[in-house]
């Protein structure tokens, strides 16, 4: 399994990657949407965990760009803003597995990652 975490909060995203690693799930991470596009171009990922609100490029905009590069990629979104209903109104993509509210519960994230990769 190859996972990419993207959140503009560098401390949060690096900590999530570390917590996943402790539980046996290796994940690359970046705090920039632009860098995420470079990573997705250079490496095949199975799943991307994206922050919804980031500077320069939102998670939904990033998803649209990533789909051009890796159409098979699956997505989990996370945010500290809004509600799942707000998010769902802006996204109809069936590859989006779920929408998690920050602070993200690591056990729920792991469960959703495993669920997504089992599909």
C-alpha positions as CSV (number, residue, x, y, z in Angstrom):
1,X,0.0,0.0,0.0
2,X,1.3,3.4,-1.0
3,X,-0.3,6.4,0.6
4,X,0.2,10.2,0.2
5,X,-0.8,12.6,3.0
6,X,-1.3,16.3,2.0
7,X,-2.0,19.1,4.5
8,X,-0.7,22.6,4.7
9,X,-0.2,22.1,8.5
10,X,3.3,20.6,8.3
11,X,3.4,19.5,12.0
12,X,0.0,17.8,11.6
13,X,0.8,15.9,8.4
14,X,4.2,14.8,9.6
15,X,2.7,13.6,12.9
16,X,0.0,11.7,11.0
17,X,2.6,10.0,8.9
18,X,4.6,9.1,12.0
19,X,1.5,7.7,13.8
20,X,0.6,5.6,10.7
21,X,4.2,4.3,10.5
22,X,4.1,3.2,14.1
23,X,1.0,1.1,13.2
24,X,2.7,-0.4,10.2
25,X,1.4,1.9,7.4
26,X,4.1,3.8,5.6
27,X,3.0,7.1,4.0
28,X,4.7,9.9,2.2
29,X,3.6,13.4,3.1
30,X,3.8,17.0,1.9
31,X,2.5,20.3,3.1
32,X,2.0,21.6,-0.4
33,X,-0.5,20.9,-3.2
34,X,2.2,21.7,-5.8
35,X,4.6,19.2,-4.3
36,X,1.9,16.6,-4.1
37,X,1.4,16.9,-7.8
38,X,5.1,16.3,-8.3
39,X,5.0,13.3,-6.0
40,X,2.0,11.8,-7.8
41,X,3.7,12.2,-11.1
42,X,6.9,10.5,-9.9
43,X,5.3,7.7,-7.9
44,X,2.1,5.6,-8.1
45,X,0.0,5.9,-4.9
46,X,-3.0,3.8,-4.0
47,X,-4.6,6.5,-1.8
48,X,-4.3,10.2,-1.1
49,X,-5.5,11.8,2.2
50,X,-6.1,15.5,1.4
51,X,-6.9,18.5,3.5
52,X,-9.9,20.3,2.0
53,X,-8.7,23.9,2.6
54,X,-5.1,24.7,1.7
55,X,-3.5,27.9,0.3
56,X,-3.1,28.2,-3.5
57,X,-4.9,24.9,-4.3
58,X,-7.7,23.4,-2.3
59,X,-8.1,19.7,-1.7
60,X,-10.9,19.4,-4.3
61,X,-8.8,21.3,-6.9
62,X,-5.8,19.0,-6.0
63,X,-8.0,15.9,-6.5
64,X,-9.0,17.1,-9.9
65,X,-5.4,17.6,-11.0
66,X,-4.2,14.3,-9.4
67,X,-7.0,12.5,-11.3
68,X,-5.5,13.6,-14.6
69,X,-2.2,12.0,-13.6
70,X,-3.5,8.9,-11.7
71,X,-7.1,8.2,-12.5
72,X,-7.2,5.1,-10.3
73,X,-6.2,7.0,-7.1
74,X,-8.7,6.9,-4.2
75,X,-9.2,9.7,-1.7
76,X,-9.9,10.5,1.9
77,X,-10.5,14.1,2.8
78,X,-10.0,15.8,6.1
79,X,-10.7,19.3,7.3
80,X,-11.1,21.5,10.4
81,X,-13.8,23.6,8.6
82,X,-17.4,23.0,7.6
83,X,-19.3,19.8,7.7
84,X,-19.6,16.6,5.7
85,X,-22.8,18.0,4.1
86,X,-20.8,21.1,2.9
87,X,-18.2,18.9,1.4
88,X,-20.5,16.5,-0.3
89,X,-22.3,19.4,-2.0
90,X,-18.9,20.1,-3.7
91,X,-17.9,16.6,-4.5
92,X,-19.7,13.8,-6.3
93,X,-16.7,11.6,-6.9
94,X,-17.3,8.0,-6.0
95,X,-13.6,7.4,-5.4
96,X,-13.8,9.7,-2.3
97,X,-14.0,7.2,0.5
98,X,-14.9,9.6,3.4
99,X,-14.6,13.0,4.9
100,X,-13.0,13.2,8.3
101,X,-13.1,16.2,10.7
102,X,-9.9,17.3,12.4
103,X,-8.5,16.4,14.7
104,X,-8.5,13.1,12.9
105,X,-8.9,10.0,15.1
106,X,-5.9,7.8,14.0
107,X,-7.9,4.6,14.5
108,X,-10.7,5.8,12.3
109,X,-8.2,7.0,9.6
110,X,-6.6,3.6,9.6
111,X,-9.9,1.8,9.3
112,X,-10.9,4.0,6.4
113,X,-7.5,3.5,4.7
114,X,-7.9,-0.3,5.0
115,X,-11.5,-0.1,3.8
116,X,-10.5,2.0,0.7
117,X,-7.7,-0.3,-0.2
118,X,-9.9,-3.4,0.1
119,X,-12.3,-2.0,-2.6
